[in-house]
């Protein structure tokens, strides 16, 4: 537990026993705590980059996965383009977090620290939104190539089309696709809510403390 939280607990026990600290004395504690929180967000983002690289690389060590992937006949340009774009966004996210960490480490005013805390929160929120949108788009692309290059699916669709049941079949497929995207979206949102949300909540508490110092 950091020294700022310890002081808060002490004040709650007996406010008369402990001296009231000035804004100048409290500010360095909030600065140190905020810098540490942003540093942890930065480290987690690097770990996430390594995780996704492994997730996209390790499956190709399996021959069966390679065969199934080749059957999709997805364009190499599209596949690698999506991956490069995804990695580029994560790297940009890491860069912005690093600059936010550096800014918080050297800022010398409460207003400057508040500004950097808000900036960090926006960076993380935009990143989470990007991941949810990218999940939906990549899922639709992967689904399209899977069903359009599946001999079994094409045969089944031909039979349904001849019976006039193709429309209902497509509606069911689209419903399953949207449901799958929604479920995975909630899982990813919950993951980011757990990992980044805890740290952002603490940053928000620091922001509130700074606002009190400004009044």
C-alpha positions, -999 to +999 in steps of 0.1 A: +000+000+000+014+034-009+021+062+016-009+083+004-034+056+012-017+050+046-021+087+054-058+086+044-064+057+068-046+074+096-066+106+091-098+085+092-088+070+125-080+102+144-078+134+125-067+153+155-036+132+160-021+137+126-011+170+111-029+182+080-006+181+050-004+209+025-012+206-012+025+208-019+032+179+004+003+157-010+010+164-047+043+145-049+026+114-034-002+116-061+024+122-088+044+091-077+013+069-075+000+081-109+034+075-126+035+040-112-001+032-124+007+044-160+040+024-159+020-007-151-005+000-180+026+004-202+040-030-191+007-047-196+004-034-231+038-048-240+028-082-226-004-080-247+017-074-278+038-104-271+007-125-264-010-117-297+022-123-316+024-158-301-013-164-307-009-156-344+024-176-348+022-208-327-009-222-345+010-223-378+034-248-362+006-273-365+002-290-399-035-295-395-040-258-388-020-249-419-041-272-440-074-257-427-061-222-432-050-230-468-085-243-476-099-208-467-079-194-496-076-161-479-054-137-497-019-135-481-020-097-486-053-095-467-042-118-439-008-103-433-022-068-438-047-073-410-020-086-387+005-058-395-023-032-390-032-048-357+004-048-345+010-013-357-020-001-336-007-018-305+027-003-310+012+032-314-008+025-283+024+016-264+041+047-277+013+070-265+014+053-231+051+057-229+049+094-237+021+097-211+043+080-185+072+103-193+050+134-192+036+124-158+071+116-145+083+152-152+051+173-147+054+198-119+019+212-116-014+197-104-032+210-135-005+194-157-009+161-139-047+162-142-043+168-179-020+138-183-043+115-163-072+125-185-051+119-216-041+084-204-077+075-197-087+086-232-058+066-248-069+034-230-106+039-238-099+045-275-077+014-276-105-008-261-130+006-286-106-001-314-102-038-303-139-043-302-144-029-337-114-048-351-128-080-335-161-075-354-145-067-387-120-096-386-146-120-375-168-111-405-139-114-429-129-148-415-165-160-416-169-149-452-138-168-464-147-199-443-182-203-458-173-193-494-145-218-497-162-247-480-173-275-504-197-289-478-213-255-472-216-248-510-233-282-515-257-276-486-266-241-498-273-254-534-297-280-520-315-254-498-317-230-527-334-256-548-359-261-520-365-223-515-350-224-480-318-205-486-331-172-472-340-187-438-307-205-438-288-172-444-308-155-417-298-182-392-261-180-402-261-142-398-278-145-364-252-170-352-224-148-365-237-117-347-243-137-315-207-150-317-193-116-322-214-102-293-202-130-269-166-126-278-169-088-277-183-091-241-155-114-231-128-091-245-146-060-230-146-078-196-109-087-199-100-051-206-124-039-179-106-062-154-070-055-165-070-019-175-102-009-156-087-014-121-057+008-129-078+034-146-101+035-116-071+043-094-060+069-118-094+084-116-092+085-078-059+104-081-077+129-105-104+135-079-077+141-052-060+166-075-093+184-081-097+187-043-063+203-041-072+228-068-103+240-049 
